[in-house]
Amino acid sequence: MRKIIFTDSILIDYFNDDEFNNFKKQIFTILEEKKQNNFTVKKSNLGGFQTENISSDISKYNLGIEKILMNKIINMLKNRYTFNEIELSLHEMWINENNKGDFNSPHIHPGSDFSGVLYIKTSEKSGDVAFIRNDKCPSMGNHEQIFNDTDFITESKVTPENKMIIIFPSYMQHIVYPNRENDSRISISFNIRLQNG
């Protein structure tokens, strides 16, 4: 008998065209404004442009993006997990633009429960996101090469697509591989906090 005792999951879904086109237009507007004013921050990004928290910009322009995003997040969580009444808050949101060669080093998102990314502009070679197993046990030997089984993998890659949204526990270490395209990759990242309702 095999009993699975620990699991980690990422959730993947897609926005419909109408919602996505609304997101894309508004995010491009905010990104250009931030770039003109050189409002950038440096966290895990090596190269590229990362905005500060844009939650106040979303509220200022009354874009409706936050409500659409929260509805999607809630539906994704409800479809995967069973839970009692909870209160979700989107406490941070920022825009990432990675040009050729830019990437994000391995990192986690402390101070939040779930994190996520919505891909606005991407292509097959603009850099996978990879989730890295937090414990180091599998890397102590060559089990990953011997066994074709998820028990022993140390990294799981996802190739981004336009309209794709990924949600994951904030403690999951992840890396964004370098953009190999001549064009930029643009995404929105966010953090979510949970409280018992």
Buried (B, 14 or more C-beta within 10 A) or exposed (E): EEEEEEEEEBBEBBBEEEBBEBBBEBBBEBBEEBBEEEBBEEEBBEBBBBBBBBBEBBEEEEBEBBEBBBEBBEEBBEEEEEEEEEEBEBEBBBBBBBBBEBBBEEBBBEEBBBBBBBBBBBBEBBBBBBBBBEEEEBEEEEBBEEEEEEEBBBBBEBBBEBBBBBBBBBBBBBBBBBBEBEEBBBBBBBBBBBEEE
